[in-house]
Amino acid sequence: MNKQEIISILNDFPYGRDEYWIITGSAMVLYGIREQTHDIDMGCTSKMADQLEADGYSYTLTESGNRKFKISEDIEVYENWLMGTISRVDNVPVISIKGLVDMKQELGRDKDKKDIALIKEYMRNKIELVDNILKAEDFVRLRVATGFVEIPIEHARKALQNGLINVSVLKDGELIGMGRLVGDGAMYWYLQEIVVLPEYQSMGIGTMIVNHLVDYAVKNSSTGKFTTIGGVSATGKEGFYRKIGFEVIPNGIRKMVEISK
C-alpha cells in the first residue's frame, strides 16, 4: 500500500490518534522514504491496548511482556513500542526519523540495515549545508540542546566572527546542526562545535559536516603535500571520529589529509 492508502485506512480506524503512532515500514512510506509497504505497524499506549483487549481483539506477548494485536490483515499494533519521539505527517502520528533508525538498529535484520541506508540517503537529500549564516542566538541554542555549556550571546557572536568558516545544516529551512572551523587559515585547522540535534543524530549528518569543513581546510591549506586537522571530541563521541578517519590522541583528535593541487 502507498501513502494515500495508509492515510485512507487510518481515517477509518476507530481509535484516537493521541493513543497510537505509526512505526517501521509504514512510517517510511508516510515520510516518503519508500513508496510501498505490505501492512501498517503501529505502537499504542497501554490505554489503547486495554481498549483493544476489551473490544475482543486477541493478542500475544512480546519478549518485553507487552501486548501485540493483529487487528486485520493490514494492521498490527504493539503496546508501548516507541523509541524517541512522535512527529506528525499529514496529521498522522509517526515515530520520529531518529526513533525509526533506532528501532531498525534494534531489530537488526538484513532488511532493517537496508532500510537504515535508505533513511540516511533520504536525509542527505533533504538537508542543505550553508556556509556562514549561523546566528549567535542559534549557535548558543544548538550548543545547549546538545549538552554544551551555555555562553553569553556576545561571546558567541565574537567566536563566529573570528572563526574561519561555520556551516549550518538546514532541513526544510529548519536549523538542525552546525559546525565550525577555526585556526590560522593556512597551516592550523581545528574543528569546533560539530553539533546535530539529538532527533537527527545517527543519520550521517555529523559526517557530512566534518567532511565539508575538512574539504575547506584542504582547499585553503598552504602546508605542502599534507595538512593536519585537529579538534576536541566530546566525551563518548570518540568512536564517531575514529569511524571517519580521525586518530584519537590524549588531548583531542587529529587527521592528516593529503593535498592534491
Secondary structure, 3 states (H helix, E strand, C coil): CCHHHHHHHHHCCCCCCCCEEEEHHHHHHHHCCCCCCCCEEEEECHHHHHHHHHCCCCEEECCCCCEEEECCCCEEEEECCCCCCEEEECCEEEECHHHHHHHHHHHCCHHHHHHHHHHHHHHHHHEEEEECCCCHHHHHHHHHHCCCCCCCHHHHHHHHHHCCEEEEEEECCEEEEEEEEEECCCCCEEEEEEEECHHHCCCCHHHHHHHHHHHHHHHHCCCCCEEEEEECCCCCCHHHHHHCCCEEECCEEEEEEECCC
